[in-house]
Amino acid sequence: MGMDDKISNKAEELKGHAKETTGRATDNPKLEGEGKVDRVKGSLKQAGEKIKDAFKK
């Protein structure tokens, strides 16, 4: 996969960060937890893309 996946993964990470921050600000632990999950999933997917790119070279 290519640039589309990288953009999608970064967007998921940013969305998670926004949810986490909103949950913290509104004292909503469920929203904060969802944000953490989204952020970590996005980060892990980005790491996977970097590994794939490293093996392509």
VOBA-1610 file (N, C-alpha, C; in pm, whole numbers, padded with zeros to 5 digits, always signed):
BEGIN
Met+00084-00116+00000Met+00000+00000+00000Met+00089+00123+00000Gly+00031+00236-00015Gly+00117+00351-00033Gly+00079+00469+00052Met+00088+00582-00013Met+00067+00709+00055Met-00074+00718+00115Asp-00172+00659+00049Asp-00310+00664+00101Asp-00318+00601+00240Asp-00250+00486+00258Asp-00251+00420+00387Asp-00181+00505+00493Lys-00072+00567+00456Lys+00002+00650+00551Lys-00083+00767+00597Ile-00153+00828+00502Ile-00240+00942+00536Ile-00356+00896+00625Ser-00414+00783+00591Ser-00524+00729+00668Ser-00480+00696+00811Asn-00363+00636+00824Asn-00312+00601+00956Asn-00285+00725+01040Lys-00228+00826+00979Lys-00199+00950+01051Lys-00330+01017+01092Ala-00430+01014+01004Ala-00560+01073+01036Ala-00624+01001+01154Glu-00612+00868+01157Glu-00666+00791+01269Glu-00596+00828+01399Glu-00465+00845+01392Glu-00390+00884+01511Glu-00433+01022+01560Leu-00448+01116+01469Leu-00489+01252+01507Leu-00631+01254+01562Lys-00719+01175+01501Lys-00857+01165+01550Lys-00858+01110+01692Gly-00775+01011+01717Gly-00765+00954+01850Gly-00715+01054+01951His-00616+01132+01910His-00562+01234+01999His-00669+01338+02034Ala-00748+01375+01935Ala-00855+01473+01958Ala-00961+01415+02052Lys-00999+01290+02032Lys-01097+01226+02119Lys-01044+01218+02262Glu-00919+01179+02273Glu-00858+01165+02405Glu-00857+01300+02479Thr-00817+01404+02408Thr-00812+01537+02468Thr-00953+01586+02507Thr-01049+01563+02420Thr-01188+01602+02448Thr-01242+01525+02568Gly-01213+01395+02572Gly-01258+01314+02685Gly-01198+01362+02816Arg-01072+01398+02812Arg-01005+01448+02933Arg-01066+01583+02976Ala-01091+01669+02878Ala-01144+01803+02908Ala-01288+01797+02961Thr-01366+01702+02913Thr-01506+01691+02954Thr-01526+01590+03066Asp-01415+01536+03117Asp-01419+01435+03223Asp-01503+01314+03180Asn-01477+01267+03058Asn-01548+01154+03001Asn-01446+01041+02979Pro-01433+00950+03075Pro-01330+00846+03064Pro-01352+00751+02945Lys-01478+00730+02905Lys-01505+00642+02791Lys-01448+00703+02663Leu-01475+00830+02640Leu-01425+00898+02521Leu-01272+00905+02523Glu-01217+00931+02640Glu-01072+00936+02653Glu-01010+00800+02620Gly-01072+00694+02666Gly-01023+00559+02637Gly-01032+00525+02489Glu-01144+00562+02427Glu-01159+00539+02282Glu-01051+00613+02206Gly-01021+00734+02250Gly-00918+00813+02185Gly-00781+00748+02195Lys-00751+00694+02312Lys-00623+00626+02330Lys-00612+00506+02237Val-00721+00431+02227Val-00721+00313+02139Val-00698+00355+01994Asp-00770+00456+01948Asp-00755+00504+01810Asp-00612+00555+01784Arg-00559+00627+01882Arg-00425+00684+01867Arg-00321+00573+01857Val-00331+00473+01942Val-00235+00363+01941Val-00249+00281+01813Lys-00372+00255+01769Lys-00391+00181+01645Lys-00327+00253+01527Gly-00347+00384+01521Gly-00286+00462+01413Gly-00135+00458+01419Ser-00080+00467+01538Ser+00066+00462+01555Ser+00122+00326+01513Leu+00054+00220+01552Leu+00101+00087+01516Leu+00094+00064+01365Lys-00011+00112+01304Lys-00022+00097+01159Lys+00087+00176+01088Gln+00120+00294+01140Gln+00229+00373+01081Gln+00362+00299+01095Ala+00383+00238+01211Ala+00507+00162+01232Ala+00515+00047+01133Gly+00404-00019+01109Gly+00400-00127+01011Gly+00436-00078+00871Glu+00385+00039+00835Glu+00417+00096+00704Glu+00567+00127+00693Lys+00625+00178+00801Lys+00768+00209+00800Lys+00851+00083+00784Ile+00809-00025+00848Ile+00880-00152+00835Ile+00871-00203+00692Lys+00752-00195+00635Lys+00736-00239+00495Lys+00824-00156+00402Asp+00829-00025+00425Asp+00912+00062+00343Asp+01060+00026+00356Ala+01102-00009+00476Ala+01242-00044+00500Ala+01280-00170+00422Phe+01189-00266+00413Phe+01219-00388+00340Phe+01213-00371+00189Lys+01144-00267+00143Lys+01137-00241+00000Lys+01268-00188-00054Lys+01347-00124+00033Lys+01472-00062-00011Lys+01585-00159-00018
//
